[in-house]
Amino acid sequence: LSACSALPQSPKIHLTKPLLAVAFLASFGSSMLYGFNLAVVNSPAQYIKDFYNETLVESYDFTPDEELLTVLYSLTVSIFAVGGMTGALLVGRLVTTYGRKGTLVRATVLVFIGGLLMGFSRACRMPAMVIIGRFITGVHSGISLSVVPMYLGEIAPKNLRGFLGLVPSIHICLGVFIAQVLGLSELLGKEEHWPLLLSLVVFPTTIQLMLLPWFPESPRYLLIEKGNVHATIAALKWYRTKGNIQAEVEEMQEEQRSLSSIETISVRGLLKDRCVRWQVITIIVVNIGMQLSGIDAIWFYTNDIFNNAGIPEPYIQYTTVGTGAIEVISGMLGCFTIERVGRRPLMIGGFLFMGLCCLGITVSVLLQAQLSFMRYISVGCVVGIIAGFCIGPAGVPFLITAELFKQSHRPAAYTVAGCLNWLSNFTIGFVFPFLEIAMGPYCYLLFCAICLGVALYTIFIIPETRNKTFMEISQMFASRNNVLKEELTPNGHLKLAVMNGYGTLGQYASLPLNTSHDLFIVCIQH
């Protein structure tokens, strides 16, 4: 007997209501909070400093100077990144133990604890509650910033993975925008309202906690890591509703067979594995480059640049809200075009445009004393950097971290990417003020060089992953890693088969499946 498999090619799957709902729900209660917490402390900065001053006088009869108050406020801002790094370190263990959705649901408790601490800090007259609350919400953001794109990347069909993968980045921009709007003096930007403003994070999380548990876990996690075929099929039917899920199950089985072990590897194992060497280098470059592109410095100094451009002080807050709206629009533009143009053009175009705008800021600041219109050029460059960042570099690095790795390597990859992302975020926030003092406007040339470097790396190294399966993407890196494609399938009998994307009869004979289940259509030729 000779056997061949009559296996269908994976059809193009349309966006379904359950897929869209879980993408928005997971992002609304997690990713949006990250953006909100980034921007929410800017508006009430002076009120928070006044609160610290009052409580130190009341409790210790000590009047702090302005420098100490600035240090305490800086700690309040930066402790969020320390919490984020802590959360990123926990991602691998959490998603392996509790699953992707399970981790998101359990992590909501951190938001409630942090939100309540910040909300009641003024009533309790305890500044430490604000700082601890920021740290705890940072831990939640560190977890969710990795888990949400991992979850959406695994439940999405390959032709929608880019669109769903950028939904979290839209919500991050939306969170920044909401924080800017609510921080206006006409709304919650008043002294008596700042604890309420900081604690609003509990409301989106409450909605997520009520609804997300009703959605299925990641099918890839259920099948590859838990071996639960029936739960996998049920999850796929929930998310697909229409269309044939057979090809997707077979693609997951092919990935499962390609793994030397179902066990999730550690970060150390990831860094030592030569089969994923260039994938690891890629996530290091794009995640560090994302934060060192200058976007954090731009966000931090937007008000100063607008002030230098001659915008009256009372109107700067509205101008800042306008930049937040541009972030949301740019994020939506990237989300709706990524499946048409691909990942590479958004990354390359975004970083090149940001580099050009960083160069523009340096030139315009140097010349604005002689040419008054250069002040408006600098404002345009700030807007350009924000738009260029949100259209691609803001979300694609998280997306391709999921795409470049198979199931066993993905949690460790997100741990590495998340830690580097948060470490770079903290570093630029700490170093930039000193860099700006030492180099003046020339410091933006460093950001320009980093943006150009990441763009060149993307051009020459990173392949296009649009509409590719995880196995196909791994095989695209095989030659660069000096690994034979056969080595990606360690079981000896698999090497004898022609890998057509879905395997052959000989491969299916070794699967841990109930053979009576109608998963595969096999053709036996005499």
N, C-alpha and C positions, 0 to 999 in steps of 0.2 A: 504494500500500500504506500502511496505517496500522498501527503496531506498538504492542503493549502487552506488558507483562511480567506473566506469571502467577507472581508470586514469593511464596513462603510467608512468613507472619509467623514471627518468631523464637519457637520453642516454649519452654516452661518446661523448663529443663534441671536434672536432679537432680544432687546431689552424688555424684561418683564417687570410687572409691578412689585413682586416680592424682592427682586434684585435691587430695584431703585429704592424701595422702602428701607431695606437693611443698610444700603450704602449711606443714605441720608441720616438714618437713625444712629448708626455707629459713629458717624462723623459729627452729628449734632451734639451728642452728649460727651464727646471725647476731644476730637480735633478742634472743634470750635472753642473749647475751653482753653486750649493752649494759646490760640490767638488772642482770646479775651484777656488772659492773665499776662500776656506780653505787654499789652497796652494799657491795662486798667489802672496801673499805679502812676501813670504820667499826669493825669488830670488832678488828682488829689495830693500831689507831692507835697505842697506847702502845708496842707492840712495835717498830713501824716507827721511831718516834722514838728508842727505845733503840738500835736498830741504827745509825741515823744518828749518834748520840752516840758510840757505841763506835768506829765506823770513823773518825770525824774525830779522835778521840784517838789511835788507832793509827797513822793515816797521816800526820797533820800535827802531832801532839802539841798539839792545840788542843781546849779544852773549850768547846763552844758553850753559850750560855745558853738558857733555855726559850723565849725569844722567837724565836731563830734556828731552833730545832728546830720550832717551830710554823710558821714561814715555809716550811721545807723540806717539812713534811708537807702544808701547804696547796698548795704547788707540785705535790706528788705527786698530790693530789686534782684540782686544777684543770687540770693539763696534759692530762688526759683530754679535757676540753672543747676545748682548743686543737687536739688531734689530730682530734677530731670535726669541727671547722670546716674543717680542712685536707682531710679526707676528703670533706666535702660539696662542696667546690670542685671536686673531681675527678670527681664523679658524671656530669655531662653528657658529658664526653669519653669516659669509660670505657664507659658503656652504649651510646653510639653506635658505638664501635669494637668492643667485645667482646660486645655484647648484654647482656640482663639476667642470665640464668643464667651466662653466661660471666664477667661481672664478679664475681658472688658466688663462683664457683669460684676465680678467680684471687686474689681478696682474702684467701682463707684463709691464704695464705703470711704475711700480716701477723700473724695470730694466733699462728702457730707461732714467729715471731721474737720477738714481744712476750712470749709465755708463757715461752719459754726464758730470755729475759733476766731476767724477774722471778723465775723458779724457781731460777736459779743465782746470784742476786745476793748472798745471804747467804754461800754457799760461797766466792764470789770476793771477798767483803768490799768490794763496790762499790755504794754507794747510787745512783750515776748509772744503773745498770742497771735499777733499779726505776722511776725517772722516765722513762727512755727507753722502757722496756717499756710503761708506761702511755700514753705518747704514741702509740706504734705501734698498740696495741689501740684507742686512741681514733680513729685514722685509719680502722681497719677498721669501727668502729661508725658513724662518719660516713658511710661508703660504704653500709653495709648498711641503716642506718636509712631511707635513701631508696630503695635499689634493691629491697629485699624487697617493700614495698607496691606499688612500680611493677610488678614482675614478677607478683605475685599479682593485681593489678588488671587486667593485660592478659590473663592466661590464664583469668580467671574469666568465666563467662557473666554477663550483667547481673543476673539474679535472685539470684546468689550472690556478687556482688562485695563487698557489705557484710560478709557473714559471713567470707569469706576475707581481706578487708582488715583485719579486727580480730584475726585469728589472731596476727600479730606483736605486737600490744599485750598479748595474754594471755601470750606468751612473755617479754616485757619484765618484766611483773609476776612471772612465775614465776622469772625470773633473780634479781630482787631477793629473793624469798622463799628461794630456794636458798642465796644468799649469806648471808642472815640465819641460816638453819638451820645451815649448815656452819661459821659463825663462832661458834657456841655454845662455851662453854668445855669442854663434854663431848666435842666433836668436834675441829674443826681450829682452835679459838680459843685455841691455846696458842702460846707464844713460838717453839718449835722448828718449828711447822707453818705459820707465816704465808707463807713463800715457796711452799709447796705449794698453799695456799689461793688465792694470786694466780694461779698457773700452771694451775689446773684448766680454764681456758678452752680449752686445746688438745684436750680430750677430745670435747666436742660438735662442734668444728670438724673433727676427724678423721672422725667419723661422716658429717658433711655432705660432706666431700671424697670419701669412698668411694662415696656413693650419689647425690648430686645430679647429677654428670655424665651419669648414665644417663637423666635426664629431658629432654624436649625444651625448646628455647628458646621464648620468647614468640611465639605465632603472629602477633601484630600486628607485632612487630619483623621477623619473617621475611618477611611479605608487604609491609608498607608501606615499610620501610626497605631491605630486601634484594631485594624483588621475587621471592622464591622461592615460587612457588605450591605446588609439590609438597611442599616441607618444611612449609608452612603447613597443608596438608590432613592430612599425617601427624601433625603436632603436635596438631591439633584432634581427630583420631580417637583419639589416645592419651589425651587429657584428657576426652573426652566419652564414648567407647566406645559409648554408646547415644544414639540421637536423630539428628536431621538437622542437619548442620553447614552446609548450603547457605546458610541465612539469615545465619549469622554471617560467612561468607566475603563475602557480598554487602554486609553492613554495613561490613566492613573496607574493601572496595573503594570504597564510597561515601565513607568518610573519606579514603581515598587520593586520590580525585578532587577532594575539597574542598580539598586542600592546594595552595597555589601552587607549592610546591617540596617534593620528597621530602627535601631537606637539612634536618637538624636545626638549628633557629635557635639563636643564641647568647643569653646572658643579656641582653646589650645589646639585641638584636633583640626579645626578649620584653618588656622594659620599654618599648620604643618602639612596640610593636604596639597600636594602638587597638582592635583587634578582641578583645583579651583584657584590656582595662584593668581591668575589675571583677573578673575572675578573679584577676589578680595582686594587686589590693588585698585580696581575700578571703584568699588564702593568707598574705599578710603579717599580716593581723589575727589569723587563727586560730593561726598558728604562734608569733607573739610572745605572744599572749594565753595560749596553752597553757603557756608557761614562766613568764610573769609573773603567773600566777594564784596564786602563793604555794606551789605544791606542793613546789618544791625547798627553800624555806625550812622548810616543815613537816617534810620528810624529814630535814633537817639538824638541826632542834631538837626532834625527837620525844622524845629521851631527857630533855632538860631539862624539857619540859612534863610528862612522866610523873613525873619526880622531884619537881617542884613539886606534883603531885597527891597526893603522899604514898606513891607506890608504892616499896617497899623496893628499894635499889640492886641486890641480887642477882637480883631478879625482873624488872627492866626489860628485860633482853635477851629474856626470854620474851614479854613484852608486845609488844616490837617485832616479834618473829616473828609474833605474832597479827595485827598490822597488815599484815604481808606476806601472810598468808593471806586477809585481807579484800580486798587488792588483786587477788589471783588470782580470787577469787569474783566480785568486781565486774566484772573484765575479761571473765570468761566470761558473766556476765549480759548485758553489752553486746553481746558477740559473737552470742549466741543470740537476741537480740531485735531487732537492727538491721534485719533484712529484714522484720520485722513492723511496727515503729513508724517506721522511717526514720532518716535521719541527723540531721535537724533536732531532733527531740525529745530525742535523746541529748545533742546539743551544748547545746541550750537548758537542759534539765533539769540537766545536769551542772554547767554554769557557774553557774546560779542557785543550786543547792544549795551549791556551793563558796563563793559570795559570802555566802550566809546563814551558813555555818559560820565564815567569816573574821570576820564581824561578831560571831558568838557567842564567838569566842576573845577578841576585844577586851573585850567586856562581862564575860565570866567572869573574865579576869585582873584587871580593874579592881575587881571585887567580891569576889574570893576571900578577901581579908583580912577582910571583914565577914561573908561567908557561906561557910562551909567547904565546902558541897556544890558550890559553883561550880567547885572544882577538878575534879570529875568531869564537869561540863559541858564544861570545856575539853578533857578527854580525849575525850569524845564528839564534839566539834567537829573534833578532829584526825582521828579515824576517819572522820567524815563527809566531810571534805575529800578524804581519800585515796580513799574509795569513790566520791564524786562525780566525781573526776578519772578514775579507771580505767574507769568505766562508759561514758564517752563522749569527753571531751576528750583522753584519753591516746592514742586511736587514730584517731578520725574525721578530724582534720586531715591525717594522712598519706594516708588513704583519699581524701578529696575533692581532694587535690592531684593525684592520678591522674585523677579523674573530670572535673575542670573543664577539662582541656586535651586537645587532640588530639595525635597522635603526634609531630608536628614540634616542638611546644612543651613536651612533657612533661619531657624531661631538664633543660632550662633551668629549668622551674618547680620541679623537685625540688632543683636547685642553690640557687635563691633561698630556698626553704622551709627546706632543711637548714641553710644558713648562718645565717639568722635564728634558727632554733631553737637552734643551738649557741651563737650570740652572746648570745642572751637567757639561756640556761642559765648561761653564764660570768658574765654581768653580774649576775644575781641572786645567784649564789654569792659574788661579790666585794663587792657593795654592801650586801647584807642585814645583815651584822653591824654596819656603821656606821649603817644605817637604824634598826636595832633599838635601838642605843645612843641615837640622837638622838630617836626618837619613842616608844620603849617599845612597849606593846601597841597603840598607835594605828597602828603601821605596817601592821597587818593590814587597816585600813580602805582603804589603797591597793590591796591585793589584792582586797578586796571590790568596789571601784569598777571595777577592770579586768575582773573576772569578769562584773559586770553589764553593762559596756560590750560585751564580746564576745557575751553573750547577746542584747542588743538588736540588735547588728549582724546576728547570725544570724536573728533574727526578721524583720527588715525587708529584708535584702539577699540572703541565701543561699537559693536554691530547693531543693526536695527533689529529690535525684538518684536516689532508689531506683528500681530497675528501668528506668532510662533508658540509652539508648546514648550514647556519647561525642558523636556528632553531635547528638542531641537536646538534650543538656546545653549544647553550644555555642550552639545556636539559642535556648535559654532566656535566655541572656545577651545575645543580639543587640540587643534593643531598649534595654537598659540601657547598652550600649556605643555606642548610636546608629549601629548597623551594620545595613543591610538584610540579611535572611536570604540573599538572592541573592549578597551579597558573600562569604558563607562558601564559595561554590562558584565560584572565579575563572574557570574555563573557560567561555567564552561560550555554547557550545551547551548547557551544563548548565542555564543560567538559563531556557531555554525549557521545560524539563521540570518537571512537578509532582513535588516531592520527597515521595515516599510512604514514605521510610525505607529503601528498597532500590533506588531508581533505575528507569530504563526502558531499552528496547532501544537507543535512541540513545546512551545513556551507555555501555552495555556495548561498543558498537562501538569505542570508543577505548581499551579496557583492554589492558594489556600481558599478555594471557593467551593460552594455547594454546586456540584455539576448538574444537578437537576434544575438549577435556577436558569432562567432563560436570559443569560447575559450575552452570550456570543452566538454568532451564526457561523458554523464551520462547514466547509465543503471538503468531502473526502473523495479523492479521485483514485480509481483503480488503475 
